[in-house]
Amino acid sequence: MKKYVFSPYHKVVYSCLILFLLAFSFGFTDRYFEIAKNLDTFASIYRQLNSHYVDEVNPADLVREGIDAMLASLDPYTEYIPEADIEDFKMNYVSKQYAGIGISVFTRKDKIIVSEPYEGFSAQRADIRAGDEIVTINGVPVKGRGSSAVSEMLKGQKDTPVKLTIKRYGEKQPLEKTVLREVITFSNVSYAGLLQDSIGYIKLDKFLENSAQEVKQSFQNLKRQHQINALVLDLRGNGGGIVQESVDIVNLFVEKGKKIVTQKAKIKDKDIIYQATLSPVDPLIPLVVLVDRGSASASEIVAGAIQDLDRGTIIGNRTFGKGLVQQTINLPYNSLLKVTVAKYYTPSGRCIQALDYAHRNPDGSVRRVSDSLMAEYKTANGRSVYDGNGIYPDLVTKEKSYHNIAYSLISKSLHFDYATHYRMTHASIPSARSFTLNNADYQEFTKYLADKDYNYTTKSEKNLEELKSIAEKEKYFEDIKLEYNALKSKLVRNKKDDLSRCQDEIKEIIENEIVSRYYFQKGRLEASFKTDADVKEAIKVLSDRNKYVAILKGQGPYKVIGKPKMEALVNANQQPSNSN
């Protein structure tokens, strides 16, 4: 018997028919009638376009555009995954691994430059360095191919050789390197070590498979090898991952039976309460969790639970506020729908979600939950916390910002190039934590920049040009021309001093880049400890047990976490101004 194959149009019509039948079976309620009516309208438009549109249309593309537009009106996490993208989608939920040589590359003027080798892998063992230009791969020129294409050329079967021709700064002749491909696996924990004395530090980059086990192992190693009596868990920049891993990480520090996070859905059968199910590794060790605007989802579950249970101190900046739960649903033709089905709530009952996708602005943009809608909740010790904020830290640090000259040096990769130059002229440097550029070194850097282009525009210059433009339109410029030219000249003179004025922040950027050439990613992180405001605050809190306890008890200035500004003013017996 011949098998009938449905056309795309018939599939849409068939779906509409099913919904009409559902509508009748449920008594043709208003809701099901609206669903059926709109699907019938969609199918009719689809049919008419397919039959009458002046140009040939791709039916599959039309439907895909409709699906994407429909899902885009909800939230950014609800998406359709066609069969062709299934494997890539699954890879986001397992520890990433591939067979390669362990480097990252970038493109500069059609040239392929090694941005950094990863410590311990074959490229680093073969002495391939950051700043090297890759000329050929297995005899094939790579100029103009782009970094993504070159990355794919470097990947392949495990234990197969890759022959590279590279140009190195300071070397007259190209170098030939033959490197064996190996499985490249990145740990969830990128660093574990000591910050100071007996304060341990663990950097967790993602919540993929085995992340909780890696944190546990790192923690136990720190206790065994260094007898740590306090711990910093760094979740900054960690966008989340598997919820169970976050639950298991909290369980390392809280007693069995404690509620860690609740998942609440429209369908009550999907409501889930996640609790600590195991005995903790250490329920008493003083703990600080570092967060920032890049900490999301599973990171916020950990920070929120630790805060609500008064198990540790949260330091840094307000988190992203991603408290939406996704579930994958199988669709026909081996495709998937990843759909938001629930929201996450911390032990105190507050929702992590900070962006209100259900009530968009008229222009389609999304707003944060307003202060007036924030609800108050209580931690285990009775401290006030508020929802709609993501996770608001107990101690908020100032976010780092750089001067325009620093951004210019970075955007033009001049800090990177100088580190390449430095590596060729210095065989070794002190340890990552102790390395610094002295004044003579910094003067060498300024000489290096003498013939380099790092031009930039300051905010003062932009505002001055805007003033000129407005004055010209209003016919006032001729009256202020002398003053304008004098002010512009003074700004230019002051700008020449920026290398000296901004020396501290520029030195920090250069030092971190230079350290990475000798001690790789771990060295870069250790070098940053010297100027990291969050780390410094964590050390200060963990070194002062009275302060640590006061924060957890909500004493002194630590009474309120994430309280709306308006309410804070009223409670301080101050009347808010009308302009607030």
Secondary structure, DSSP 4 states (H G I P E B T S, - for coil): -PPP---HHHHHHHHHHHHHHHHHHTT--HHHHHHHHHHHHHHHHHHHHHHH-SS---HHHHHHHHHHHHHHTT-TT-EEE-GGGHHHHHHTTS--EEEE-SEEEEEETTEEEEEEEPTTSHHHHTT--TTPEEEEETTEE-TTS-HHHHHHHH--STT-EEEEEEE-TT-SS-EEEEEE-EEEE--SEEEEEEEETTEEEEEE--B-TTHHHHHHHHHHHHHHHH--SEEEEE-TT---B-HHHHHHHHHTTS-TT-EEEEEEESSGGG-EEEE--S--S-SSS-EEEEE-TT--THHHHHHHHHHHTT-SEEEES------EEEEEEEETTTEEEEEEEEEEE-TTS-B---EETTS--TTS--EEPPGGG--EEE-TT--EEESSSS---SEEPPPP---HHHHHHHHTTHHHHHHHHHHHH-S--S-TTT----HHHHHHHHHHTTTS------HHHHHHHHHHHHHHHTT-HHHHHHHHHHHHHHHHHHHTTHHHHTHHHHHHHHHHHHHHHHHHHHHHHHHHTTT-HHHHHHHHHHH-HHHHHHHHHT-GGGSEES--HHHHHHHTT-PPPTT-
